[in-house]
Amino acid sequence: MHRLQTLPDAPRYLMADMVEDVAERLAFLRHQPKTALIIGEWTGELASQLVAQGSIVTSVEPGKFNEEAPFPDAGFDLIANLATLDTVNDLPGALVHIRNALAPSGLMIASFVGAGCLPRLRAAMLAADGERPAARMHPAVDVRAGGQLLQRTGFSRPVVDSRVLDVRFGSLTSLLADLRAQGLSNALNSRGPALTKSMREEAMRAFMGTDDRVTERFEILTLSGWRG
């Protein structure tokens, strides 16, 4: 996955949207962190912006950091987690570890794809599977559950919201390629059986319908809260 992300023409529209959103939130809150931990932001853009503002930044690549264990360092004024929390096994535990790694007045901003993501792909997979649908996409968090998680894990002034990013595609194959390149493919340990040729053809027909290009929807969920 990391190799795909570093290619010159790699799709990065989801990460770019998340980075822009984090920057806007920090500006609105007038929060200028002295120290920041960035998890999962593989473009380096957010780190560059924070360093330019005088922050000391620690960046962690996706897959090289155990978010379900206590963090080795703590006292961060900001922890930004982008596009990784939707795939952890113990999301409440991961949020507790983030909170514990913040300074007393530290802020967490976490963005990841939410439950309203990829409705056209979900419908295509159901059409391909027929009467025996398989687990082909990992579960996702919605706005209500996100708010409950923030309260449960002890964040003060919790805020949860979502936004939609619509992207046009000319084929199911191009969508799947974008998902793989952005680290958004199936993260389940026990995946459904492989699609047969006829099932793949049915999925492609269901995804495109009679159109040359279709719009797929990405929902980005953002959780933010302070250690207090």
DALIN-V650219 format. One record per residue. N is the residue number from 1. RES is the residue in one letter. SS is DSSP state (a for helix, b for strand, c for the rest). PHI is phi in whole degrees, -180 to 180 (999 if undefined). D_FIRST is the distance of its C-alpha to the first C-alpha in Angstrom with 1 decimal. Layout:
BEGIN
n:N res:RES ss:SS phi:PHI d_first:D_FIRST
n:N res:RES ss:SS phi:PHI d_first:D_FIRST
END
This chain:
BEGIN
n:1 res:M ss:c phi:999 d_first:0.0
n:2 res:H ss:a phi:-62 d_first:3.8
n:3 res:R ss:a phi:-62 d_first:5.4
n:4 res:L ss:a phi:-64 d_first:5.2
n:5 res:Q ss:a phi:-69 d_first:6.4
n:6 res:T ss:c phi:-90 d_first:8.9
n:7 res:L ss:c phi:-67 d_first:10.5
n:8 res:P ss:c phi:-58 d_first:14.0
n:9 res:D ss:c phi:-102 d_first:14.1
n:10 res:A ss:c phi:-64 d_first:10.8
n:11 res:P ss:c phi:-67 d_first:12.1
n:12 res:R ss:c phi:-143 d_first:12.7
n:13 res:Y ss:a phi:-66 d_first:15.8
n:14 res:L ss:a phi:-70 d_first:15.1
n:15 res:M ss:a phi:-65 d_first:14.2
n:16 res:A ss:a phi:-61 d_first:17.1
n:17 res:D ss:a phi:-65 d_first:19.4
n:18 res:M ss:a phi:-66 d_first:18.7
n:19 res:V ss:a phi:-63 d_first:19.4
n:20 res:E ss:a phi:-61 d_first:22.5
n:21 res:D ss:a phi:-66 d_first:23.7
n:22 res:V ss:a phi:-61 d_first:23.4
n:23 res:A ss:a phi:-60 d_first:25.4
n:24 res:E ss:a phi:-67 d_first:27.9
n:25 res:R ss:a phi:-66 d_first:28.5
n:26 res:L ss:a phi:-63 d_first:29.1
n:27 res:A ss:a phi:-66 d_first:31.5
n:28 res:F ss:a phi:-64 d_first:33.3
n:29 res:L ss:a phi:-81 d_first:33.7
n:30 res:R ss:c phi:55 d_first:34.6
n:31 res:H ss:c phi:-100 d_first:32.5
n:32 res:Q ss:c phi:-112 d_first:31.9
n:33 res:P ss:c phi:-71 d_first:30.1
n:34 res:K ss:c phi:-75 d_first:31.3
n:35 res:T ss:b phi:-129 d_first:28.3
n:36 res:A ss:b phi:-140 d_first:24.9
n:37 res:L ss:b phi:-114 d_first:21.8
n:38 res:I ss:b phi:-116 d_first:18.6
n:39 res:I ss:b phi:-115 d_first:15.7
n:40 res:G ss:c phi:89 d_first:12.3
n:41 res:E ss:c phi:-86 d_first:13.3
n:42 res:W ss:c phi:-85 d_first:10.8
n:43 res:T ss:c phi:-83 d_first:13.2
n:44 res:G ss:c phi:83 d_first:16.0
n:45 res:E ss:a phi:-68 d_first:18.5
n:46 res:L ss:a phi:-65 d_first:19.9
n:47 res:A ss:a phi:-60 d_first:20.5
n:48 res:S ss:a phi:-62 d_first:22.3
n:49 res:Q ss:a phi:-64 d_first:24.5
n:50 res:L ss:a phi:-69 d_first:25.5
n:51 res:V ss:a phi:-62 d_first:26.2
n:52 res:A ss:a phi:-63 d_first:28.4
n:53 res:Q ss:c phi:-91 d_first:30.3
n:54 res:G ss:c phi:100 d_first:31.0
n:55 res:S ss:c phi:-80 d_first:28.6
n:56 res:I ss:b phi:-94 d_first:27.4
n:57 res:V ss:b phi:-114 d_first:23.6
n:58 res:T ss:b phi:-112 d_first:21.3
n:59 res:S ss:b phi:-111 d_first:17.6
n:60 res:V ss:b phi:-124 d_first:15.1
n:61 res:E ss:c phi:-72 d_first:11.4
n:62 res:P ss:c phi:-59 d_first:9.5
n:63 res:G ss:c phi:84 d_first:9.9
n:64 res:K ss:c phi:-114 d_first:12.6
n:65 res:F ss:c phi:-149 d_first:15.4
n:66 res:N ss:c phi:-88 d_first:17.4
n:67 res:E ss:c phi:-79 d_first:18.6
n:68 res:E ss:c phi:-102 d_first:21.0
n:69 res:A ss:c phi:-133 d_first:23.1
n:70 res:P ss:c phi:-55 d_first:25.4
n:71 res:F ss:c phi:-70 d_first:24.0
n:72 res:P ss:c phi:-67 d_first:25.1
n:73 res:D ss:c phi:-125 d_first:26.5
n:74 res:A ss:c phi:-147 d_first:28.4
n:75 res:G ss:c phi:84 d_first:30.6
n:76 res:F ss:b phi:-80 d_first:28.1
n:77 res:D ss:b phi:-77 d_first:29.7
n:78 res:L ss:b phi:-147 d_first:26.4
n:79 res:I ss:b phi:-124 d_first:23.2
n:80 res:A ss:b phi:-109 d_first:20.7
n:81 res:N ss:b phi:-118 d_first:17.9
n:82 res:L ss:b phi:-121 d_first:15.5
n:83 res:A ss:c phi:67 d_first:13.3
n:84 res:T ss:c phi:-127 d_first:13.2
n:85 res:L ss:a phi:-69 d_first:16.7
n:86 res:D ss:a phi:-73 d_first:16.5
n:87 res:T ss:a phi:-112 d_first:14.6
n:88 res:V ss:c phi:-78 d_first:17.0
n:89 res:N ss:c phi:-76 d_first:19.8
n:90 res:D ss:c phi:-120 d_first:22.5
n:91 res:L ss:a phi:-66 d_first:22.2
n:92 res:P ss:a phi:-58 d_first:25.9
n:93 res:G ss:a phi:-64 d_first:25.4
n:94 res:A ss:a phi:-63 d_first:22.4
n:95 res:L ss:a phi:-67 d_first:24.6
n:96 res:V ss:a phi:-62 d_first:27.5
n:97 res:H ss:a phi:-64 d_first:25.6
n:98 res:I ss:a phi:-63 d_first:24.6
n:99 res:R ss:a phi:-60 d_first:28.2
n:100 res:N ss:a phi:-67 d_first:29.5
n:101 res:A ss:a phi:-88 d_first:27.5
n:102 res:L ss:b phi:-84 d_first:29.1
n:103 res:A ss:b phi:-69 d_first:32.3
n:104 res:P ss:b phi:-52 d_first:35.3
n:105 res:S ss:b phi:-112 d_first:34.8
n:106 res:G ss:b phi:-81 d_first:31.1
n:107 res:L ss:b phi:-119 d_first:28.9
n:108 res:M ss:b phi:-108 d_first:25.7
n:109 res:I ss:b phi:-129 d_first:23.7
n:110 res:A ss:b phi:-127 d_first:20.8
n:111 res:S ss:b phi:-124 d_first:19.1
n:112 res:F ss:b phi:-162 d_first:17.0
n:113 res:V ss:b phi:-71 d_first:17.2
n:114 res:G ss:c phi:-106 d_first:20.6
n:115 res:A ss:c phi:-67 d_first:22.6
n:116 res:G ss:c phi:-86 d_first:23.7
n:117 res:C ss:c phi:-83 d_first:20.3
n:118 res:L ss:c phi:58 d_first:19.9
n:119 res:P ss:a phi:-64 d_first:23.5
n:120 res:R ss:a phi:-70 d_first:23.5
n:121 res:L ss:a phi:-66 d_first:20.5
n:122 res:R ss:a phi:-59 d_first:22.2
n:123 res:A ss:a phi:-65 d_first:25.5
n:124 res:A ss:a phi:-66 d_first:24.1
n:125 res:M ss:a phi:-68 d_first:22.6
n:126 res:L ss:a phi:-65 d_first:26.1
n:127 res:A ss:a phi:-64 d_first:27.9
n:128 res:A ss:a phi:-69 d_first:26.0
n:129 res:D ss:a phi:-78 d_first:26.7
n:130 res:G ss:c phi:68 d_first:30.3
n:131 res:E ss:c phi:-79 d_first:32.5
n:132 res:R ss:c phi:-125 d_first:30.0
n:133 res:P ss:c phi:-64 d_first:26.9
n:134 res:A ss:c phi:-111 d_first:24.0
n:135 res:A ss:c phi:-78 d_first:21.5
n:136 res:R ss:c phi:-114 d_first:18.5
n:137 res:M ss:c phi:-137 d_first:17.4
n:138 res:H ss:c phi:-72 d_first:17.5
n:139 res:P ss:c phi:-61 d_first:20.5
n:140 res:A ss:c phi:-130 d_first:20.5
n:141 res:V ss:c phi:-97 d_first:23.0
n:142 res:D ss:c phi:-103 d_first:25.7
n:143 res:V ss:a phi:-61 d_first:27.9
n:144 res:R ss:a phi:-61 d_first:30.7
n:145 res:A ss:a phi:-64 d_first:28.6
n:146 res:G ss:a phi:-62 d_first:26.9
n:147 res:G ss:a phi:-64 d_first:30.4
n:148 res:Q ss:a phi:-64 d_first:31.6
n:149 res:L ss:a phi:-64 d_first:28.7
n:150 res:L ss:a phi:-63 d_first:29.6
n:151 res:Q ss:a phi:-67 d_first:33.3
n:152 res:R ss:a phi:-64 d_first:32.7
n:153 res:T ss:c phi:-97 d_first:30.8
n:154 res:G ss:c phi:87 d_first:33.4
n:155 res:F ss:c phi:-76 d_first:32.1
n:156 res:S ss:b phi:-94 d_first:35.0
n:157 res:R ss:b phi:47 d_first:35.2
n:158 res:P ss:b phi:-70 d_first:32.2
n:159 res:V ss:b phi:-135 d_first:30.9
n:160 res:V ss:b phi:-134 d_first:28.5
n:161 res:D ss:b phi:-152 d_first:27.9
n:162 res:S ss:b phi:-137 d_first:25.7
n:163 res:R ss:b phi:-143 d_first:25.2
n:164 res:V ss:b phi:-115 d_first:24.2
n:165 res:L ss:b phi:-124 d_first:22.0
n:166 res:D ss:b phi:-97 d_first:22.9
n:167 res:V ss:b phi:-130 d_first:20.9
n:168 res:R ss:b phi:-92 d_first:22.4
n:169 res:F ss:b phi:-134 d_first:20.9
n:170 res:G ss:c phi:-98 d_first:22.6
n:171 res:S ss:c phi:-166 d_first:21.1
n:172 res:L ss:a phi:-65 d_first:19.1
n:173 res:T ss:a phi:-61 d_first:16.8
n:174 res:S ss:a phi:-68 d_first:16.0
n:175 res:L ss:a phi:-63 d_first:15.3
n:176 res:L ss:a phi:-62 d_first:13.0
n:177 res:A ss:a phi:-64 d_first:11.0
n:178 res:D ss:a phi:-64 d_first:11.0
n:179 res:L ss:a phi:-64 d_first:10.1
n:180 res:R ss:a phi:-63 d_first:6.8
n:181 res:A ss:a phi:-66 d_first:6.1
n:182 res:Q ss:c phi:-102 d_first:7.5
n:183 res:G ss:c phi:71 d_first:6.2
n:184 res:L ss:c phi:-115 d_first:9.6
n:185 res:S ss:c phi:-79 d_first:9.8
n:186 res:N ss:c phi:-58 d_first:12.4
n:187 res:A ss:c phi:-106 d_first:12.3
n:188 res:L ss:c phi:-72 d_first:15.8
n:189 res:N ss:c phi:-70 d_first:16.7
n:190 res:S ss:c phi:-106 d_first:19.4
n:191 res:R ss:c phi:-96 d_first:18.2
n:192 res:G ss:c phi:-70 d_first:20.8
n:193 res:P ss:c phi:-63 d_first:21.9
n:194 res:A ss:c phi:-63 d_first:20.2
n:195 res:L ss:c phi:-71 d_first:21.7
n:196 res:T ss:c phi:-76 d_first:24.5
n:197 res:K ss:a phi:-60 d_first:25.1
n:198 res:S ss:a phi:-67 d_first:27.8
n:199 res:M ss:a phi:-69 d_first:25.6
n:200 res:R ss:a phi:-62 d_first:22.8
n:201 res:E ss:a phi:-65 d_first:25.7
n:202 res:E ss:a phi:-66 d_first:27.1
n:203 res:A ss:a phi:-62 d_first:23.9
n:204 res:M ss:a phi:-64 d_first:23.7
n:205 res:R ss:a phi:-64 d_first:27.4
n:206 res:A ss:a phi:-67 d_first:27.2
n:207 res:F ss:a phi:-70 d_first:24.4
n:208 res:M ss:a phi:-90 d_first:26.1
n:209 res:G ss:c phi:62 d_first:29.7
n:210 res:T ss:c phi:-106 d_first:32.0
n:211 res:D ss:c phi:-95 d_first:30.2
n:212 res:D ss:c phi:-80 d_first:28.5
n:213 res:R ss:c phi:-140 d_first:26.1
n:214 res:V ss:b phi:-131 d_first:25.5
n:215 res:T ss:b phi:-105 d_first:24.4
n:216 res:E ss:b phi:-108 d_first:21.7
n:217 res:R ss:b phi:-110 d_first:22.0
n:218 res:F ss:b phi:-111 d_first:19.6
n:219 res:E ss:b phi:-103 d_first:21.4
n:220 res:I ss:b phi:-108 d_first:20.3
n:221 res:L ss:b phi:-99 d_first:22.2
n:222 res:T ss:b phi:-125 d_first:23.2
n:223 res:L ss:b phi:-110 d_first:25.1
n:224 res:S ss:b phi:-140 d_first:27.1
n:225 res:G ss:b phi:-172 d_first:29.9
n:226 res:W ss:b phi:-108 d_first:31.8
n:227 res:R ss:c phi:-69 d_first:32.7
n:228 res:G ss:c phi:85 d_first:36.3
END
